[in-house]
Amino acid sequence: MSKKLKLGVFGLGSVGQGFYELLDQSKNPNLEIKKIVIKNPTKTRTIESSIFSTTPTDILDDPEIDIVVELIDDAATALEILKLSLQKRKPIVTANKKMLAENLEEIFWLQRKYDTPVLYEGAVCGSIPIIRNLEMHYAFDTLESFEGIFNGSTNYILTKMIDEKSNYEEALNKAQKLGFAESDPTLDVKGYDAKYKLAITIAHSFGCFVKPEHILNLGIDKISAHDIRYAKQQGCAIKLIAKAEKIGNKVFGIVAPTLVPVENPLASVKNEFNAINLIGASTGLQMLTGKGAGSLPTGLVVLSDVASLASGFKYSYPKITNDNPVVFETDALINVHVSFSEAGAIRLTDFEEFTGGYQGEDGHFMTGWIRIKKLAEWVDRNDLSVIVLGDTPFKVYESKKEQELSLA
Ligand SMILES: NC(=O)c1ccc[n+]([C@@H]2O[C@H](COP(=O)([O-])OP(=O)(O)OC[C@H]3O[C@@H](n4cnc5c(N)ncnc54)[C@H](OP(=O)(O)O)[C@@H]3O)[C@@H](O)[C@H]2O)c1
């Protein structure tokens, strides 16, 4: 870095504060925050007041500001800031997973149009350098699949439920008291947060863009005592897993509570920690793990992105090519365990391949291969709990008609 770079920061919440403190401690002579735009001008802050503004153009229209750092909690405004920054040819760092996941294809093209980069390592699993590894280390390897614990709140809740026998409500309360879960935990416990991260990771792993609404997310809020007993009998942990797999030129993906065998290193990732297993054709299994959120862990990754921009780094999206394009396929067969308390809640014919079941006074379950489209029909049902059997891959779904044609 030769020139001193001036930064404009949007948002001084948890991540913004962590970023500010780390930059301050670094005493880096080449990076200086010129302006911080916040929403609420009356909030008490510990930083000198002349640096604050509530007017976005104080950053966006200032020709002296070289890099924009967007750390606000509002996806729609974050997208506006990102677009205006790119139009002004100001490189931008963001950690806004929702905004990125919902608009990644457009953001990819805007970076090309304005020849200006966007970096967003903090958007996927906080401190774990996933995107950077996919961009650099895995650029020349063919990734076959990945599976990860992408949400710290749910991993904390599941750890308490399984290791300490807390019920779901107790575990959620504890997570909220410790600041690991939001007061409205919906995005975390129903798997939306993990799904945003999954959509971003799919683009960098396999070179295809998928809108989050095309990925099925099942949450942890319906996991029952029966499910936990069943997991223990099978020698497995239950984790909220975001996973994707490439078969031919199709990519399949899902977020769901999953039985993870103890031999899988993800089974021992506990509490608020995140992790990802990447399976590459040349590398085999590699796991990255670390803190998936928090002021300093995420602030550090944001600072690292800023320093990377300063030295000319940008994402090259090495897996996105025009030859043999890869597409996300919304349907597939997946191997599941479905538990329910009322007999007859589901039918054998719901499964494409039924592999077993149990009916008793203490509950009922069925296992087998089922279409993702069928699971999507059950998302709002509170009388069922679906858990994916984690040691089995996706299977391509072929309708009976397609099977007959291929046999003919
Ligand atoms: N927290 C984490 O561990 C974590 C981890 C990974 C990624 N992220 C992502 O990082 C981003 C920030 O998260 P956070 O946890 O730091 O949020 P937060 O603590 O809720 O803080 C949000 C900040 O954004 C400001 N803000 C909101 N709307 C604004 C607007 N229209 N203009 C200017 N400022 C605005 C708020 O201003 P006031 O201070 O005036 O209220 C506040 O400073 C989010 O996209 C989140 O998904 C967070």
The ligand as a Gaussian input file, in Angstrom:
#p B3LYP/6-31G(d) Opt

LIG

0 1
 N      -23.363000      -9.298000      14.049000
 C      -22.639000     -10.232000      13.469000
 O      -21.976000     -11.032000      14.146000
 C      -22.605000     -10.356000      11.974000
 C      -21.849000     -11.391000      11.391000
 C      -21.773000     -11.469000       9.999000
 C      -22.447000     -10.538000       9.228000
 N      -23.208000      -9.568000       9.823000
 C      -23.879000      -8.600000       8.958000
 O      -23.271000      -7.315000       9.176000
 C      -24.255000      -6.291000       9.023000
 C      -24.281000      -5.437000      10.303000
 O      -24.679000      -6.262000      11.374000
 P      -24.594000      -5.747000      12.891000
 O      -24.807000      -6.959000      13.729000
 O      -23.362000      -4.946000      13.092000
 O      -25.883000      -4.810000      12.963000
 P      -26.343000      -3.884000      14.169000
 O      -25.528000      -4.136000      15.374000
 O      -27.810000      -4.001000      14.270000
 O      -25.969000      -2.401000      13.664000
 C      -26.562000      -1.853000      12.526000
 C      -25.958000      -0.497000      12.255000
 O      -26.496000      -0.029000      11.027000
 C      -26.902000       1.313000      11.174000
 N      -27.949000       1.594000      10.196000
 C      -29.138000       0.965000      10.004000
 N      -29.802000       1.494000       8.955000
 C      -29.004000       2.465000       8.482000
 C      -29.123000       3.389000       7.405000
 N      -30.198000       3.400000       6.624000
 N      -28.110000       4.272000       7.189000
 C      -27.008000       4.263000       7.983000
 N      -26.840000       3.419000       9.018000
 C      -27.823000       2.535000       9.260000
 C      -27.338000       1.427000      12.610000
 O      -27.292000       2.786000      12.950000
 P      -27.569000       3.334000      14.432000
 O      -26.312000       2.996000      15.191000
 O      -27.747000       4.768000      14.266000
 O      -28.769000       2.589000      14.932000
 C      -26.285000       0.575000      13.307000
 O      -25.131000       1.342000      13.578000
 C      -25.575000      -7.004000       8.726000
 O      -25.746000      -7.069000       7.352000
 C      -25.349000      -8.428000       9.271000
 O      -26.120000      -9.383000       8.611000
 C      -23.297000      -9.464000      11.174000

